[in-house]
Amino acid sequence: MQVTQAEIVAAIRQADVVDSPEKLRPDLKLTDQGIDSLDMFSVILALQEKYAIEISDDDIDGLHSIDQMTAYINARLN
């Protein structure tokens, strides 16, 4: 199963941290697009719940963009 950027955006939508998650650029840091650190925590929780994975604190530090989240989850699920 390959996770897509659209599925990551859906998780961001579920976390309800930004008005228009579909307008987020996948290559830019989410914090540079108006999502603060507390919102990022909500996004990480949504991803963990959606994909039934545990994301370590060390790994969280490297997940700044939709592209990074997509690659990370795909690596974890395969």
Distance bins in CASP14 RR format, pairs under 12 A and 6 or more apart:
PFRMAT RR
TARGET T0000
AUTHOR 0000-0000-0000
RMODE 2
METHOD distances of the structure
MODEL  1
1 7 0 0 0 0 1 0 0 0 0 0 0
1 51 0 0 0 0 1 0 0 0 0 0 0
1 52 0 0 0 0 0 1 0 0 0 0 0
1 73 0 0 0 0 1 0 0 0 0 0 0
1 74 0 0 0 0 1 0 0 0 0 0 0
1 76 0 0 0 0 0 1 0 0 0 0 0
1 77 1 0 0 1 0 0 0 0 0 0 0
1 78 0 0 0 0 1 0 0 0 0 0 0
2 8 0 0 0 0 0 1 0 0 0 0 0
2 70 0 0 0 0 1 0 0 0 0 0 0
2 71 0 0 0 0 0 1 0 0 0 0 0
2 73 0 0 0 0 1 0 0 0 0 0 0
2 74 1 0 1 0 0 0 0 0 0 0 0
2 75 0 0 0 0 0 1 0 0 0 0 0
2 77 0 0 0 0 1 0 0 0 0 0 0
2 78 0 0 0 0 1 0 0 0 0 0 0
3 9 0 0 0 0 0 1 0 0 0 0 0
3 10 0 0 0 0 0 1 0 0 0 0 0
3 11 0 0 0 0 1 0 0 0 0 0 0
3 47 0 0 0 0 1 0 0 0 0 0 0
3 50 0 0 0 0 1 0 0 0 0 0 0
3 51 1 0 0 1 0 0 0 0 0 0 0
3 53 0 0 0 0 0 1 0 0 0 0 0
3 66 0 0 0 0 0 1 0 0 0 0 0
3 67 0 0 0 0 0 1 0 0 0 0 0
3 69 0 0 0 0 1 0 0 0 0 0 0
3 70 1 0 1 0 0 0 0 0 0 0 0
3 71 0 0 0 0 1 0 0 0 0 0 0
3 72 0 0 0 0 1 0 0 0 0 0 0
3 73 1 0 1 0 0 0 0 0 0 0 0
3 74 1 0 1 0 0 0 0 0 0 0 0
3 75 0 0 0 0 1 0 0 0 0 0 0
3 76 0 0 0 0 1 0 0 0 0 0 0
3 77 1 0 0 1 0 0 0 0 0 0 0
3 78 0 0 0 0 1 0 0 0 0 0 0
4 10 0 0 0 0 1 0 0 0 0 0 0
4 11 0 0 0 0 0 1 0 0 0 0 0
4 26 0 0 0 0 0 1 0 0 0 0 0
4 66 0 0 0 0 1 0 0 0 0 0 0
4 67 0 0 0 0 0 1 0 0 0 0 0
4 69 0 0 0 0 0 1 0 0 0 0 0
4 70 1 0 0 1 0 0 0 0 0 0 0
4 71 0 0 0 0 0 1 0 0 0 0 0
4 73 0 0 0 0 0 1 0 0 0 0 0
4 74 0 0 0 0 1 0 0 0 0 0 0
5 11 0 0 0 0 0 1 0 0 0 0 0
5 12 0 0 0 0 0 1 0 0 0 0 0
5 21 0 0 0 0 0 1 0 0 0 0 0
5 22 0 0 0 0 0 1 0 0 0 0 0
5 24 0 0 0 0 1 0 0 0 0 0 0
5 25 0 0 0 0 0 1 0 0 0 0 0
5 26 1 0 1 0 0 0 0 0 0 0 0
5 27 0 0 0 0 0 1 0 0 0 0 0
5 65 0 0 0 0 1 0 0 0 0 0 0
5 66 1 0 1 0 0 0 0 0 0 0 0
5 67 1 0 0 1 0 0 0 0 0 0 0
5 68 0 0 0 0 0 1 0 0 0 0 0
5 69 0 0 0 0 1 0 0 0 0 0 0
5 70 1 0 1 0 0 0 0 0 0 0 0
5 71 0 0 0 0 0 1 0 0 0 0 0
5 73 0 0 0 0 0 1 0 0 0 0 0
5 74 0 0 0 0 0 1 0 0 0 0 0
6 12 0 0 0 0 0 1 0 0 0 0 0
6 13 0 0 0 0 0 1 0 0 0 0 0
6 21 0 0 0 0 0 1 0 0 0 0 0
6 22 0 0 0 0 1 0 0 0 0 0 0
6 24 0 0 0 0 0 1 0 0 0 0 0
6 26 0 0 0 0 1 0 0 0 0 0 0
6 66 0 0 0 0 1 0 0 0 0 0 0
6 70 0 0 0 0 1 0 0 0 0 0 0
7 13 0 0 0 0 0 1 0 0 0 0 0
7 14 0 0 0 0 0 1 0 0 0 0 0
7 21 0 0 0 0 0 1 0 0 0 0 0
7 26 0 0 0 0 0 1 0 0 0 0 0
7 46 0 0 0 0 0 1 0 0 0 0 0
7 47 0 0 0 0 1 0 0 0 0 0 0
7 50 1 0 0 1 0 0 0 0 0 0 0
7 51 0 0 0 0 1 0 0 0 0 0 0
7 66 0 0 0 0 1 0 0 0 0 0 0
7 69 0 0 0 0 1 0 0 0 0 0 0
7 70 0 0 0 0 1 0 0 0 0 0 0
7 73 0 0 0 0 1 0 0 0 0 0 0
7 74 0 0 0 0 0 1 0 0 0 0 0
7 77 0 0 0 0 0 1 0 0 0 0 0
8 14 0 0 0 0 0 1 0 0 0 0 0
8 15 0 0 0 0 0 1 0 0 0 0 0
8 21 0 0 0 0 1 0 0 0 0 0 0
8 22 0 0 0 0 0 1 0 0 0 0 0
8 24 0 0 0 0 1 0 0 0 0 0 0
8 26 0 0 0 0 1 0 0 0 0 0 0
8 30 0 0 0 0 0 1 0 0 0 0 0
8 43 0 0 0 0 1 0 0 0 0 0 0
8 44 0 0 0 0 0 1 0 0 0 0 0
8 46 0 0 0 0 1 0 0 0 0 0 0
8 47 1 0 0 1 0 0 0 0 0 0 0
8 50 0 0 0 0 1 0 0 0 0 0 0
8 51 0 0 0 0 0 1 0 0 0 0 0
8 63 0 0 0 0 0 1 0 0 0 0 0
8 65 0 0 0 0 1 0 0 0 0 0 0
8 66 1 0 1 0 0 0 0 0 0 0 0
8 67 0 0 0 0 1 0 0 0 0 0 0
8 68 0 0 0 0 1 0 0 0 0 0 0
8 69 1 0 1 0 0 0 0 0 0 0 0
8 70 1 0 1 0 0 0 0 0 0 0 0
8 71 0 0 0 0 0 1 0 0 0 0 0
8 72 0 0 0 0 1 0 0 0 0 0 0
8 73 1 0 0 1 0 0 0 0 0 0 0
8 74 0 0 0 0 0 1 0 0 0 0 0
9 15 0 0 0 0 0 1 0 0 0 0 0
9 17 0 0 0 0 0 1 0 0 0 0 0
9 18 0 0 0 0 1 0 0 0 0 0 0
9 20 0 0 0 0 0 1 0 0 0 0 0
9 21 1 0 1 0 0 0 0 0 0 0 0
9 22 1 0 0 1 0 0 0 0 0 0 0
9 23 0 0 0 0 1 0 0 0 0 0 0
9 24 1 0 0 1 0 0 0 0 0 0 0
9 25 0 0 0 0 0 1 0 0 0 0 0
9 26 0 0 0 0 1 0 0 0 0 0 0
9 30 0 0 0 0 0 1 0 0 0 0 0
9 33 0 0 0 0 0 1 0 0 0 0 0
9 43 0 0 0 0 0 1 0 0 0 0 0
9 46 0 0 0 0 0 1 0 0 0 0 0
9 47 0 0 0 0 0 1 0 0 0 0 0
9 50 0 0 0 0 0 1 0 0 0 0 0
9 65 0 0 0 0 0 1 0 0 0 0 0
9 66 1 0 0 1 0 0 0 0 0 0 0
9 67 0 0 0 0 0 1 0 0 0 0 0
9 69 0 0 0 0 1 0 0 0 0 0 0
9 70 0 0 0 0 1 0 0 0 0 0 0
10 16 0 0 0 0 0 1 0 0 0 0 0
10 21 0 0 0 0 1 0 0 0 0 0 0
10 22 0 0 0 0 1 0 0 0 0 0 0
10 24 0 0 0 0 0 1 0 0 0 0 0
10 43 0 0 0 0 0 1 0 0 0 0 0
10 46 0 0 0 0 1 0 0 0 0 0 0
10 47 0 0 0 0 0 1 0 0 0 0 0
10 50 0 0 0 0 1 0 0 0 0 0 0
10 51 0 0 0 0 0 1 0 0 0 0 0
10 66 0 0 0 0 0 1 0 0 0 0 0
10 69 0 0 0 0 0 1 0 0 0 0 0
10 70 0 0 0 0 0 1 0 0 0 0 0
11 17 0 0 0 0 0 1 0 0 0 0 0
11 18 0 0 0 0 0 1 0 0 0 0 0
11 21 0 0 0 0 1 0 0 0 0 0 0
11 24 0 0 0 0 0 1 0 0 0 0 0
11 30 0 0 0 0 0 1 0 0 0 0 0
11 42 0 0 0 0 1 0 0 0 0 0 0
11 43 1 0 0 1 0 0 0 0 0 0 0
11 44 0 0 0 0 1 0 0 0 0 0 0
11 45 0 0 0 0 1 0 0 0 0 0 0
11 46 1 0 1 0 0 0 0 0 0 0 0
11 47 1 0 1 0 0 0 0 0 0 0 0
11 48 0 0 0 0 1 0 0 0 0 0 0
11 49 0 0 0 0 1 0 0 0 0 0 0
11 50 1 0 1 0 0 0 0 0 0 0 0
11 51 0 0 0 0 1 0 0 0 0 0 0
11 53 0 0 0 0 0 1 0 0 0 0 0
11 63 0 0 0 0 0 1 0 0 0 0 0
11 66 0 0 0 0 1 0 0 0 0 0 0
11 69 0 0 0 0 1 0 0 0 0 0 0
11 70 0 0 0 0 0 1 0 0 0 0 0
11 73 0 0 0 0 1 0 0 0 0 0 0
12 18 1 0 0 1 0 0 0 0 0 0 0
12 19 0 0 0 0 0 1 0 0 0 0 0
12 20 0 0 0 0 0 1 0 0 0 0 0
12 21 1 0 1 0 0 0 0 0 0 0 0
12 22 0 0 0 0 1 0 0 0 0 0 0
12 23 0 0 0 0 0 1 0 0 0 0 0
12 24 1 0 0 1 0 0 0 0 0 0 0
12 26 0 0 0 0 0 1 0 0 0 0 0
12 30 1 0 0 1 0 0 0 0 0 0 0
12 33 0 0 0 0 0 1 0 0 0 0 0
12 34 0 0 0 0 0 1 0 0 0 0 0
12 35 1 0 0 1 0 0 0 0 0 0 0
12 39 0 0 0 0 1 0 0 0 0 0 0
12 40 0 0 0 0 1 0 0 0 0 0 0
12 42 0 0 0 0 1 0 0 0 0 0 0
12 43 1 0 1 0 0 0 0 0 0 0 0
12 44 0 0 0 0 0 1 0 0 0 0 0
12 45 0 0 0 0 0 1 0 0 0 0 0
12 46 1 0 0 1 0 0 0 0 0 0 0
12 47 0 0 0 0 1 0 0 0 0 0 0
12 50 0 0 0 0 0 1 0 0 0 0 0
12 65 0 0 0 0 0 1 0 0 0 0 0
12 66 1 0 0 1 0 0 0 0 0 0 0
12 69 0 0 0 0 1 0 0 0 0 0 0
12 70 0 0 0 0 0 1 0 0 0 0 0
13 19 0 0 0 0 0 1 0 0 0 0 0
13 20 0 0 0 0 1 0 0 0 0 0 0
13 21 1 0 1 0 0 0 0 0 0 0 0
13 22 1 0 0 1 0 0 0 0 0 0 0
13 23 0 0 0 0 0 1 0 0 0 0 0
13 24 0 0 0 0 0 1 0 0 0 0 0
13 42 0 0 0 0 0 1 0 0 0 0 0
13 43 0 0 0 0 0 1 0 0 0 0 0
13 46 0 0 0 0 1 0 0 0 0 0 0
13 50 0 0 0 0 0 1 0 0 0 0 0
13 66 0 0 0 0 0 1 0 0 0 0 0
14 21 0 0 0 0 1 0 0 0 0 0 0
14 42 0 0 0 0 1 0 0 0 0 0 0
14 43 0 0 0 0 1 0 0 0 0 0 0
14 45 0 0 0 0 1 0 0 0 0 0 0
14 46 1 0 1 0 0 0 0 0 0 0 0
14 47 0 0 0 0 1 0 0 0 0 0 0
14 48 0 0 0 0 0 1 0 0 0 0 0
14 49 0 0 0 0 1 0 0 0 0 0 0
14 50 1 0 0 1 0 0 0 0 0 0 0
15 21 0 0 0 0 1 0 0 0 0 0 0
15 30 0 0 0 0 0 1 0 0 0 0 0
15 35 0 0 0 0 1 0 0 0 0 0 0
15 38 0 0 0 0 0 1 0 0 0 0 0
15 39 1 0 0 1 0 0 0 0 0 0 0
15 40 0 0 0 0 1 0 0 0 0 0 0
15 41 0 0 0 0 1 0 0 0 0 0 0
15 42 1 0 1 0 0 0 0 0 0 0 0
15 43 1 0 1 0 0 0 0 0 0 0 0
15 44 0 0 0 0 1 0 0 0 0 0 0
15 45 1 0 0 1 0 0 0 0 0 0 0
15 46 1 0 1 0 0 0 0 0 0 0 0
15 47 0 0 0 0 1 0 0 0 0 0 0
15 48 0 0 0 0 0 1 0 0 0 0 0
15 49 0 0 0 0 1 0 0 0 0 0 0
15 50 0 0 0 0 1 0 0 0 0 0 0
15 69 0 0 0 0 0 1 0 0 0 0 0
16 35 0 0 0 0 0 1 0 0 0 0 0
16 39 0 0 0 0 1 0 0 0 0 0 0
16 42 1 0 0 1 0 0 0 0 0 0 0
16 43 0 0 0 0 1 0 0 0 0 0 0
16 45 0 0 0 0 0 1 0 0 0 0 0
16 46 0 0 0 0 1 0 0 0 0 0 0
17 24 0 0 0 0 0 1 0 0 0 0 0
17 30 0 0 0 0 1 0 0 0 0 0 0
17 31 0 0 0 0 0 1 0 0 0 0 0
17 33 0 0 0 0 0 1 0 0 0 0 0
17 34 0 0 0 0 1 0 0 0 0 0 0
17 35 1 0 1 0 0 0 0 0 0 0 0
17 36 0 0 0 0 1 0 0 0 0 0 0
17 37 0 0 0 0 0 1 0 0 0 0 0
17 38 0 0 0 0 1 0 0 0 0 0 0
17 39 1 1 0 0 0 0 0 0 0 0 0
17 40 1 0 0 1 0 0 0 0 0 0 0
17 41 0 0 0 0 1 0 0 0 0 0 0
17 42 1 0 1 0 0 0 0 0 0 0 0
17 43 1 0 0 1 0 0 0 0 0 0 0
17 44 0 0 0 0 0 1 0 0 0 0 0
17 45 0 0 0 0 0 1 0 0 0 0 0
17 46 0 0 0 0 1 0 0 0 0 0 0
18 24 1 0 0 1 0 0 0 0 0 0 0
18 30 0 0 0 0 1 0 0 0 0 0 0
18 31 0 0 0 0 0 1 0 0 0 0 0
18 33 1 0 0 1 0 0 0 0 0 0 0
18 34 1 0 0 1 0 0 0 0 0 0 0
18 35 1 0 1 0 0 0 0 0 0 0 0
18 36 0 0 0 0 0 1 0 0 0 0 0
18 39 1 0 0 1 0 0 0 0 0 0 0
18 40 0 0 0 0 0 1 0 0 0 0 0
18 42 0 0 0 0 0 1 0 0 0 0 0
18 43 0 0 0 0 1 0 0 0 0 0 0
18 66 0 0 0 0 0 1 0 0 0 0 0
19 33 0 0 0 0 0 1 0 0 0 0 0
19 34 0 0 0 0 1 0 0 0 0 0 0
19 35 0 0 0 0 0 1 0 0 0 0 0
19 39 0 0 0 0 0 1 0 0 0 0 0
20 33 0 0 0 0 0 1 0 0 0 0 0
20 34 0 0 0 0 0 1 0 0 0 0 0
20 35 0 0 0 0 0 1 0 0 0 0 0
21 30 0 0 0 0 1 0 0 0 0 0 0
21 33 0 0 0 0 1 0 0 0 0 0 0
21 34 0 0 0 0 0 1 0 0 0 0 0
21 35 0 0 0 0 1 0 0 0 0 0 0
21 39 0 0 0 0 0 1 0 0 0 0 0
21 43 0 0 0 0 1 0 0 0 0 0 0
21 46 0 0 0 0 0 1 0 0 0 0 0
21 66 0 0 0 0 1 0 0 0 0 0 0
22 66 0 0 0 0 0 1 0 0 0 0 0
23 33 0 0 0 0 1 0 0 0 0 0 0
23 34 0 0 0 0 0 1 0 0 0 0 0
23 35 0 0 0 0 0 1 0 0 0 0 0
23 66 0 0 0 0 0 1 0 0 0 0 0
24 30 1 0 0 1 0 0 0 0 0 0 0
24 31 0 0 0 0 0 1 0 0 0 0 0
24 32 0 0 0 0 0 1 0 0 0 0 0
24 33 1 0 1 0 0 0 0 0 0 0 0
24 34 0 0 0 0 1 0 0 0 0 0 0
24 35 0 0 0 0 1 0 0 0 0 0 0
24 39 0 0 0 0 0 1 0 0 0 0 0
24 43 0 0 0 0 0 1 0 0 0 0 0
24 64 0 0 0 0 0 1 0 0 0 0 0
24 65 0 0 0 0 1 0 0 0 0 0 0
24 66 1 0 0 1 0 0 0 0 0 0 0
24 67 0 0 0 0 0 1 0 0 0 0 0
24 69 0 0 0 0 0 1 0 0 0 0 0
25 32 0 0 0 0 1 0 0 0 0 0 0
25 33 1 0 0 1 0 0 0 0 0 0 0
25 34 0 0 0 0 0 1 0 0 0 0 0
25 35 0 0 0 0 0 1 0 0 0 0 0
25 64 0 0 0 0 0 1 0 0 0 0 0
25 65 0 0 0 0 1 0 0 0 0 0 0
25 66 1 0 0 1 0 0 0 0 0 0 0
25 67 0 0 0 0 1 0 0 0 0 0 0
26 33 0 0 0 0 0 1 0 0 0 0 0
26 64 0 0 0 0 0 1 0 0 0 0 0
26 65 1 0 0 1 0 0 0 0 0 0 0
26 66 1 1 0 0 0 0 0 0 0 0 0
26 67 1 0 1 0 0 0 0 0 0 0 0
26 68 0 0 0 0 1 0 0 0 0 0 0
26 69 0 0 0 0 1 0 0 0 0 0 0
26 70 1 0 0 1 0 0 0 0 0 0 0
26 71 0 0 0 0 0 1 0 0 0 0 0
27 33 0 0 0 0 0 1 0 0 0 0 0
27 64 0 0 0 0 0 1 0 0 0 0 0
27 65 1 0 1 0 0 0 0 0 0 0 0
27 66 1 0 0 1 0 0 0 0 0 0 0
27 67 1 0 1 0 0 0 0 0 0 0 0
27 68 0 0 0 0 1 0 0 0 0 0 0
27 69 0 0 0 0 0 1 0 0 0 0 0
27 70 0 0 0 0 0 1 0 0 0 0 0
27 71 0 0 0 0 0 1 0 0 0 0 0
28 34 0 0 0 0 0 1 0 0 0 0 0
28 35 0 0 0 0 0 1 0 0 0 0 0
28 64 0 0 0 0 1 0 0 0 0 0 0
28 65 1 0 0 1 0 0 0 0 0 0 0
28 66 0 0 0 0 1 0 0 0 0 0 0
28 67 0 0 0 0 1 0 0 0 0 0 0
28 68 0 0 0 0 0 1 0 0 0 0 0
29 35 0 0 0 0 1 0 0 0 0 0 0
29 36 0 0 0 0 0 1 0 0 0 0 0
29 37 0 0 0 0 0 1 0 0 0 0 0
29 40 0 0 0 0 1 0 0 0 0 0 0
29 62 0 0 0 0 0 1 0 0 0 0 0
29 63 0 0 0 0 1 0 0 0 0 0 0
29 64 1 0 1 0 0 0 0 0 0 0 0
29 65 1 0 1 0 0 0 0 0 0 0 0
29 66 0 0 0 0 1 0 0 0 0 0 0
29 67 0 0 0 0 0 1 0 0 0 0 0
29 68 0 0 0 0 1 0 0 0 0 0 0
29 69 0 0 0 0 0 1 0 0 0 0 0
30 36 0 0 0 0 1 0 0 0 0 0 0
30 37 0 0 0 0 1 0 0 0 0 0 0
30 39 1 0 0 1 0 0 0 0 0 0 0
30 40 1 0 0 1 0 0 0 0 0 0 0
30 41 0 0 0 0 0 1 0 0 0 0 0
30 42 0 0 0 0 0 1 0 0 0 0 0
30 43 1 0 0 1 0 0 0 0 0 0 0
30 44 0 0 0 0 0 1 0 0 0 0 0
30 47 0 0 0 0 0 1 0 0 0 0 0
30 62 0 0 0 0 0 1 0 0 0 0 0
30 63 0 0 0 0 1 0 0 0 0 0 0
30 64 1 0 0 1 0 0 0 0 0 0 0
30 65 1 0 0 1 0 0 0 0 0 0 0
30 66 1 0 0 1 0 0 0 0 0 0 0
30 67 0 0 0 0 0 1 0 0 0 0 0
30 68 0 0 0 0 1 0 0 0 0 0 0
30 69 0 0 0 0 1 0 0 0 0 0 0
31 37 1 0 0 1 0 0 0 0 0 0 0
31 38 0 0 0 0 0 1 0 0 0 0 0
31 39 0 0 0 0 1 0 0 0 0 0 0
31 40 1 0 0 1 0 0 0 0 0 0 0
31 41 0 0 0 0 0 1 0 0 0 0 0
31 43 0 0 0 0 0 1 0 0 0 0 0
31 62 0 0 0 0 0 1 0 0 0 0 0
31 63 0 0 0 0 0 1 0 0 0 0 0
31 64 1 0 0 1 0 0 0 0 0 0 0
31 65 0 0 0 0 1 0 0 0 0 0 0
32 40 0 0 0 0 0 1 0 0 0 0 0
32 64 0 0 0 0 1 0 0 0 0 0 0
32 65 0 0 0 0 1 0 0 0 0 0 0
33 39 0 0 0 0 0 1 0 0 0 0 0
33 40 0 0 0 0 0 1 0 0 0 0 0
33 43 0 0 0 0 0 1 0 0 0 0 0
33 64 0 0 0 0 0 1 0 0 0 0 0
33 65 0 0 0 0 1 0 0 0 0 0 0
33 66 0 0 0 0 1 0 0 0 0 0 0
34 40 0 0 0 0 0 1 0 0 0 0 0
34 43 0 0 0 0 0 1 0 0 0 0 0
35 41 0 0 0 0 0 1 0 0 0 0 0
35 42 0 0 0 0 1 0 0 0 0 0 0
35 43 1 0 0 1 0 0 0 0 0 0 0
35 44 0 0 0 0 0 1 0 0 0 0 0
35 63 0 0 0 0 0 1 0 0 0 0 0
35 64 0 0 0 0 1 0 0 0 0 0 0
35 65 0 0 0 0 0 1 0 0 0 0 0
35 66 0 0 0 0 0 1 0 0 0 0 0
35 69 0 0 0 0 0 1 0 0 0 0 0
36 42 0 0 0 0 1 0 0 0 0 0 0
36 43 0 0 0 0 0 1 0 0 0 0 0
37 43 0 0 0 0 0 1 0 0 0 0 0
37 44 0 0 0 0 0 1 0 0 0 0 0
37 60 0 0 0 0 0 1 0 0 0 0 0
37 61 0 0 0 0 0 1 0 0 0 0 0
37 64 0 0 0 0 0 1 0 0 0 0 0
38 44 0 0 0 0 0 1 0 0 0 0 0
38 45 0 0 0 0 0 1 0 0 0 0 0
39 45 0 0 0 0 0 1 0 0 0 0 0
39 46 0 0 0 0 0 1 0 0 0 0 0
40 46 0 0 0 0 0 1 0 0 0 0 0
40 47 0 0 0 0 0 1 0 0 0 0 0
40 55 0 0 0 0 0 1 0 0 0 0 0
40 60 0 0 0 0 1 0 0 0 0 0 0
40 61 0 0 0 0 0 1 0 0 0 0 0
40 62 0 0 0 0 0 1 0 0 0 0 0
40 63 0 0 0 0 1 0 0 0 0 0 0
40 64 0 0 0 0 1 0 0 0 0 0 0
40 65 0 0 0 0 0 1 0 0 0 0 0
40 68 0 0 0 0 0 1 0 0 0 0 0
40 69 0 0 0 0 0 1 0 0 0 0 0
41 47 0 0 0 0 0 1 0 0 0 0 0
41 48 0 0 0 0 0 1 0 0 0 0 0
41 55 0 0 0 0 0 1 0 0 0 0 0
41 57 0 0 0 0 0 1 0 0 0 0 0
41 60 0 0 0 0 1 0 0 0 0 0 0
41 63 0 0 0 0 0 1 0 0 0 0 0
42 48 0 0 0 0 0 1 0 0 0 0 0
42 49 0 0 0 0 0 1 0 0 0 0 0
43 49 0 0 0 0 0 1 0 0 0 0 0
43 50 0 0 0 0 0 1 0 0 0 0 0
43 55 0 0 0 0 0 1 0 0 0 0 0
43 60 0 0 0 0 1 0 0 0 0 0 0
43 63 0 0 0 0 1 0 0 0 0 0 0
43 64 0 0 0 0 0 1 0 0 0 0 0
43 65 0 0 0 0 0 1 0 0 0 0 0
43 66 0 0 0 0 1 0 0 0 0 0 0
43 68 0 0 0 0 0 1 0 0 0 0 0
43 69 1 0 0 1 0 0 0 0 0 0 0
43 73 0 0 0 0 0 1 0 0 0 0 0
44 50 0 0 0 0 0 1 0 0 0 0 0
44 51 0 0 0 0 0 1 0 0 0 0 0
44 53 0 0 0 0 0 1 0 0 0 0 0
44 54 0 0 0 0 0 1 0 0 0 0 0
44 55 1 0 1 0 0 0 0 0 0 0 0
44 56 0 0 0 0 0 1 0 0 0 0 0
44 57 0 0 0 0 1 0 0 0 0 0 0
44 59 0 0 0 0 1 0 0 0 0 0 0
44 60 1 0 1 0 0 0 0 0 0 0 0
44 61 0 0 0 0 0 1 0 0 0 0 0
44 62 0 0 0 0 0 1 0 0 0 0 0
44 63 1 0 0 1 0 0 0 0 0 0 0
44 64 0 0 0 0 0 1 0 0 0 0 0
44 68 0 0 0 0 0 1 0 0 0 0 0
44 69 0 0 0 0 1 0 0 0 0 0 0
44 72 0 0 0 0 0 1 0 0 0 0 0
44 73 0 0 0 0 0 1 0 0 0 0 0
45 51 0 0 0 0 0 1 0 0 0 0 0
45 53 0 0 0 0 0 1 0 0 0 0 0
45 54 0 0 0 0 0 1 0 0 0 0 0
45 55 0 0 0 0 1 0 0 0 0 0 0
45 60 0 0 0 0 0 1 0 0 0 0 0
46 53 0 0 0 0 0 1 0 0 0 0 0
46 55 0 0 0 0 0 1 0 0 0 0 0
46 69 0 0 0 0 0 1 0 0 0 0 0
46 73 0 0 0 0 0 1 0 0 0 0 0
47 53 1 0 0 1 0 0 0 0 0 0 0
47 54 0 0 0 0 0 1 0 0 0 0 0
47 55 1 0 0 1 0 0 0 0 0 0 0
47 59 0 0 0 0 0 1 0 0 0 0 0
47 60 0 0 0 0 1 0 0 0 0 0 0
47 63 0 0 0 0 1 0 0 0 0 0 0
47 66 0 0 0 0 0 1 0 0 0 0 0
47 68 0 0 0 0 0 1 0 0 0 0 0
47 69 1 0 0 1 0 0 0 0 0 0 0
47 70 0 0 0 0 0 1 0 0 0 0 0
47 72 0 0 0 0 1 0 0 0 0 0 0
47 73 1 0 0 1 0 0 0 0 0 0 0
47 74 0 0 0 0 0 1 0 0 0 0 0
47 76 0 0 0 0 0 1 0 0 0 0 0
47 77 0 0 0 0 0 1 0 0 0 0 0
48 54 1 0 0 1 0 0 0 0 0 0 0
48 55 1 0 1 0 0 0 0 0 0 0 0
48 56 0 0 0 0 0 1 0 0 0 0 0
48 59 0 0 0 0 0 1 0 0 0 0 0
48 60 0 0 0 0 1 0 0 0 0 0 0
48 63 0 0 0 0 0 1 0 0 0 0 0
48 69 0 0 0 0 0 1 0 0 0 0 0
48 72 0 0 0 0 0 1 0 0 0 0 0
48 73 0 0 0 0 1 0 0 0 0 0 0
48 76 0 0 0 0 0 1 0 0 0 0 0
49 55 0 0 0 0 0 1 0 0 0 0 0
50 69 0 0 0 0 0 1 0 0 0 0 0
50 73 0 0 0 0 1 0 0 0 0 0 0
50 77 0 0 0 0 0 1 0 0 0 0 0
51 69 0 0 0 0 0 1 0 0 0 0 0
51 70 0 0 0 0 0 1 0 0 0 0 0
51 72 0 0 0 0 0 1 0 0 0 0 0
51 73 1 0 1 0 0 0 0 0 0 0 0
51 74 0 0 0 0 0 1 0 0 0 0 0
51 75 0 0 0 0 0 1 0 0 0 0 0
51 76 1 0 0 1 0 0 0 0 0 0 0
51 77 1 0 0 1 0 0 0 0 0 0 0
51 78 0 0 0 0 0 1 0 0 0 0 0
52 73 0 0 0 0 0 1 0 0 0 0 0
52 76 0 0 0 0 0 1 0 0 0 0 0
52 77 0 0 0 0 1 0 0 0 0 0 0
53 59 0 0 0 0 1 0 0 0 0 0 0
53 60 0 0 0 0 0 1 0 0 0 0 0
53 63 0 0 0 0 0 1 0 0 0 0 0
53 69 0 0 0 0 0 1 0 0 0 0 0
53 72 0 0 0 0 1 0 0 0 0 0 0
53 73 1 0 0 1 0 0 0 0 0 0 0
53 74 0 0 0 0 0 1 0 0 0 0 0
53 75 0 0 0 0 0 1 0 0 0 0 0
53 76 1 0 1 0 0 0 0 0 0 0 0
53 77 1 0 0 1 0 0 0 0 0 0 0
53 78 0 0 0 0 0 1 0 0 0 0 0
54 60 0 0 0 0 0 1 0 0 0 0 0
54 73 0 0 0 0 0 1 0 0 0 0 0
54 76 0 0 0 0 1 0 0 0 0 0 0
55 61 0 0 0 0 0 1 0 0 0 0 0
55 62 0 0 0 0 1 0 0 0 0 0 0
55 63 1 0 0 1 0 0 0 0 0 0 0
55 68 0 0 0 0 0 1 0 0 0 0 0
55 69 0 0 0 0 1 0 0 0 0 0 0
55 72 1 0 0 1 0 0 0 0 0 0 0
55 73 0 0 0 0 1 0 0 0 0 0 0
55 75 0 0 0 0 0 1 0 0 0 0 0
55 76 0 0 0 0 1 0 0 0 0 0 0
56 62 0 0 0 0 0 1 0 0 0 0 0
56 63 0 0 0 0 0 1 0 0 0 0 0
56 72 0 0 0 0 0 1 0 0 0 0 0
56 76 0 0 0 0 0 1 0 0 0 0 0
57 63 0 0 0 0 0 1 0 0 0 0 0
58 72 0 0 0 0 0 1 0 0 0 0 0
59 68 0 0 0 0 0 1 0 0 0 0 0
59 69 0 0 0 0 0 1 0 0 0 0 0
59 71 0 0 0 0 0 1 0 0 0 0 0
59 72 1 0 0 1 0 0 0 0 0 0 0
59 73 0 0 0 0 0 1 0 0 0 0 0
59 75 0 0 0 0 0 1 0 0 0 0 0
59 76 0 0 0 0 1 0 0 0 0 0 0
60 68 0 0 0 0 0 1 0 0 0 0 0
60 69 0 0 0 0 0 1 0 0 0 0 0
60 72 0 0 0 0 1 0 0 0 0 0 0
61 68 0 0 0 0 0 1 0 0 0 0 0
61 72 0 0 0 0 0 1 0 0 0 0 0
62 68 1 0 0 1 0 0 0 0 0 0 0
62 69 0 0 0 0 1 0 0 0 0 0 0
62 71 0 0 0 0 0 1 0 0 0 0 0
62 72 0 0 0 0 1 0 0 0 0 0 0
63 69 1 0 1 0 0 0 0 0 0 0 0
63 70 0 0 0 0 1 0 0 0 0 0 0
63 71 0 0 0 0 1 0 0 0 0 0 0
63 72 1 0 1 0 0 0 0 0 0 0 0
63 73 0 0 0 0 1 0 0 0 0 0 0
63 75 0 0 0 0 0 1 0 0 0 0 0
63 76 0 0 0 0 0 1 0 0 0 0 0
64 71 0 0 0 0 0 1 0 0 0 0 0
64 72 0 0 0 0 0 1 0 0 0 0 0
65 71 0 0 0 0 1 0 0 0 0 0 0
65 72 0 0 0 0 0 1 0 0 0 0 0
66 72 0 0 0 0 0 1 0 0 0 0 0
66 73 0 0 0 0 0 1 0 0 0 0 0
67 73 0 0 0 0 0 1 0 0 0 0 0
67 74 0 0 0 0 0 1 0 0 0 0 0
68 74 0 0 0 0 0 1 0 0 0 0 0
68 75 0 0 0 0 0 1 0 0 0 0 0
69 75 0 0 0 0 0 1 0 0 0 0 0
69 76 0 0 0 0 0 1 0 0 0 0 0
70 76 0 0 0 0 0 1 0 0 0 0 0
70 77 0 0 0 0 0 1 0 0 0 0 0
71 77 0 0 0 0 0 1 0 0 0 0 0
71 78 0 0 0 0 0 1 0 0 0 0 0
72 78 0 0 0 0 0 1 0 0 0 0 0
END
